[in-house]
């Protein structure tokens, strides 16, 4: 009830979105996405990992950073573990079991992007689950990193834009949302902030596309978390994570 439903007639760029980024009833819409990515120090990890299970390799004992469960990225890693172990969002036990096996390799549980960037820069960690945009920014900043979406795929991370109910500036707000969804704005976000476009009419130059989770079949393979369900069980997951995973 906080949003004024979007009027596609006043926001024509909504009709150009990939279907998965448009919300039923148009209470708001998605305006960007990035992906959970397996990020690694390419000076140490010479061969690009093809599986998330690379983080479980005993040779990386004490060299892995895990996002904490208090972040959405921690949820994504737990769900990824569950998927790989034969479970899923509504059968999370296999995910916890697999995360327990990762514990010897985990140096720390990060809660902030800057914290992980520093750990990579200092050489304290060699691999982590991170977001593609943050990893790419670090790479373009000179860090010896690379990122990949493994064969098991990865979870999509997106953000929304909407108009507050009761706004006194409806026409301007509609124009802004339309601009944010435009080819021009989406292409600029992709080039300068590594945010992948949700507007299917955007055609990215090859050098820009190479830095994003885009391309033939990539978007279709990315997974979406069922946040409507996750929010109902997150407190229990958090308590269990603290008890079984992050405690010494």
N, C-alpha and C positions, 0 to 999 in steps of 0.2 A: 503493500500500500504506500510505499515511499516514492515510487516512480509514477510519472505520467506516461502512459503507454505511448510509444513512438508512432507517429503518423507517416507511413511510407510514402504517401502522396507529397508530403512536405520534406521528406528525406529520401529522395529518389535513389541515392547510392545504396540504400539497404537492399534493393533488388539485385545488386551486383555481388552480394556476398556468397561465399561458399555456404551451402545449406547448413553445415554443422555449426556455423557461427551466428545463425539467426535463431532467436528464442521464440517459442510458441507464444503467440499473443503479443509479441514485441514489447514487453515491459522495459527492456533495454536491449542492447546488442553487444556483441564482441567487436573489438576494433583492432586486435593484434593477437598474435600467438608466438610462443617460442616452444622449445621442447626440453624435457629432461634429457640430459646428455651425459654420456660417460666421458669424463674429461681426464686427461692424463698428461704427464710430463714426457714429452717425446724424446728428450735426451736420455731418459732412463728406460722408458718402455719403448723399445725400438720398433716393435711390430704392432700395428694398430689392432687393438682388441676387437674381436667380433662378437663378444658376448659379455653381458653384465657379470658373468661368473668369473671374469678376469680379476675382479676385486677380491674374490675368495682364494686366489692363489697364495699358498703359504709363503712364497718368496716376498710377498708384500706385507709381512707381519709388521705391525706398528707403523705402516706407511699409508693407510687409507683414512680419508676423512668421510664421515657419514653425516648427512643432514640430520638434525634432531627432529624428533617427532612433533615438537611444538611448531615446526614450520611445515608449510604445505609440501616442501621438497622431501621432508622425512616421510610424509604420508605416501608420496609417490614411490620412494624407495621400498617402503614396506609392501605396497601393492605390487611392485615389480617382483619382489622376492616371492610373494604369494603366488603370483602368476607362474613364475618359473618352477615353483615347487608343487604345482598341481592344485593350488587353491584359487582364491580370488577375493574380491571385496567382501563377499558374504561368507567366506571360508578362510579367515585370516590366519588360523593356526599354522599352516605350512609356511607362511611368511615369517612369523615369529621364530619358527624352528630354524629356518635358513639364516635369518639375521643373527641368531645365537652363534651359528658357525662362523659368522663374519667377525665376531667380537675380537678374536686375537689379532686381527689385522687392523682394527680401528684405533687410530691414534687419538682422535677427538671427535666430538659431535658438534658440528658448527651450527650457529644460529644466524649468522650474518654473512652476506656475500664478501664484505671486506675482509672478514676473518679468514675465509677460505682462500681468497686471493693472496693474502700474506703468507699463509701456510705453503701454498704452491711456490711463491716467490722465494721463500727461505729454503725450499727443498725439503721441508718437513714431511710433506705428503707427496705421493706420486700419482694418486688416482682418487677420483671422487665422483659422485653424482652431483651435477651442477646444471645450471640452465644454459642453454646454447648461447643466448645473448651475452650473458656475463662472461662466459668462457671466451667467446669471440672478442669481446672488448679487451680482455686480458691479453689475448694473442696479438691483437693489433697494437697493444701497448708494449709489446716486446717480450712477453712471457713465453718460455719454450714449451707451450702447451698445444694440444690438439684435442678435438672432441669428435665423437661419433655417436650415431644412433645404432646400437647393436642389433643383432639378428632377432632378438626377442621384442624389438621395437621399444617405444618409450611413451611416457605420458605427456600429453599436451598441456601447456600452461598458457592460459589466455586471460585477458582482462576485458572488462566491460565498460560501456559508456551509456549513460542514460540521462533523463531530465527529471529533476525533482518536481514532485507534485506541488502545485501552488506557485510555481515560478511566475514572476511578473515580467519575465523577458523571454517568453515562449518562442517567438519568431527568431530571435537571435540564437537561442539555444538550439533550435532545429537546424539553423544554418551551420552552427559549429559542428554538430554531430554529423551532418552531411559532409562537411569539409573533412572531418577526421576519417571518414570512410572513403574519401575520394581517391582516385588513382594517384593524384599529385602527392597528397599527404602520406598515403600508404607507401609509396615508393621512397619518399624522403625518410620515413621511419625505418624502412628496410636498410637504406644506405648508411644512415648516421647513427642509428641506435639498435640495429640488428633485430628489429621486430618484424616478423614475417607478416606479409599482407593477408587480410581476410577478403579483400576485394579481388574477385577472380579475373578482373580485366587488367590487373597490374602485370606488366611484362618487365621483369628485372634483367639488367645486364648480367652477363655470366659471372663477372667478378664479384658482384653483390650477391647473387644467388648462391655462390659457392660458400658463403658465410652463414647461410640460413638453412633451417630444416624445410627446404622446399624442393621441388623437382618432381620428376615422374614417379608417382606412386608413394612419395614420402608422406604427404599429408594424410592420405587415405589409410596409411598403416599406423599412424599415431593413435594412441589410446586416450580416451576421456574418462576421468574418474567420476564415479557416481557420488557427487558431493552431497546430494540430498540424503543419501544413506550414510555416508561417512560422518557427516555432522552429528548424526544420532549416536554413533558409537565412538567418536573420537575421544571423549573423556576416558572411557574404558581402555582404549588402545594406548592412550598416553600413560595411564597408570601402569599398564602391563609393560610398556616399553621401559619405563623408569625402573621397574622391578627386575625385568629379565634381560634388558639389552644395555642400557646406559649405566647401570650400577656396576661397580667393580666386581 
